[in-house]
Amino acid sequence: MITINAIKKYAGKRCIVNIPHLTIKENECVALIGANGSGKTTLLRIIAGTIEADEGKVTIDSPGIHPYYMPQISFGFAMSVLNNLKTVLPKDMSKDEKQKAISDVLKLLDLEPLAKKVGSKLSGGETQRMALARLLITPKKLLLLDEPSSAADIKGIDLIETALIEFCKKNETTLVMATHSPKQALNIATRVILLQGGEIAESGAPEELLKNPQTEWGKQFMEHWRV
């Protein structure tokens, strides 16, 4: 589905992303992990098209597939959670279909108690769940998420991870997600890409890569986590 060829991104004269080649297949759930400044967000934004690479090309091969991107920092809205969700529903959906879609996503992310709460009054974790609900309310084929649970508490993290697993399985969705947490990558991903200095240090199955990294840097990074 996604093919990356020889992309580079610079900050001044410094190359912050350098990916010679990367392919992400349909229905894969790929986690980008690494330390702060490793290039996770920049690579994700290049794939999403919110910024351009200075060199190289990103191709989404499947016709009609649109990438849906959720940044790490999600903002509250003046309207209620319920009304916020209504604004992203297709106009051609019937009233019953809209009600079911809203009910299902509120339940999926445990937002029912917050349905009438104004978005700007939500906590950081609640705001992230609302932002994710806006994406998951209708089927999507390609999700690009930047630290989708970074502001959530333990309960919120579990809700978000479970919701993503269920949604991707049900809709055969391709997911590319940046996360600082190897544990989250292990819970969700079918493949993990470990970035260092904007380059791919390691790539492989979660169990193998996270529990038995092959590079010295990978071993040092994993020493800080109990996976």
Secondary structure, 3 states (H helix, E strand, C coil): CEEEEEEEEEECCEEEEEEEEEEECCCCEEEEECCCCCCHHHHHHHHHCCCCCCEEEEEECCCCCCCEEECCCCCCCCCEHHHHHHCCCCCCCCHHHHHHHHHHHHHHCCCHHHCCCEHHHCCHHHHHHHHHHHHHCCCCCEEEEECCCCCCCHHHHHHHHHHHHHHHHHHCCEEEEECCCHHHHHHHCCEEEEEECCEEEEEECHHHHHHCCCCHHHHHHHCCCCC
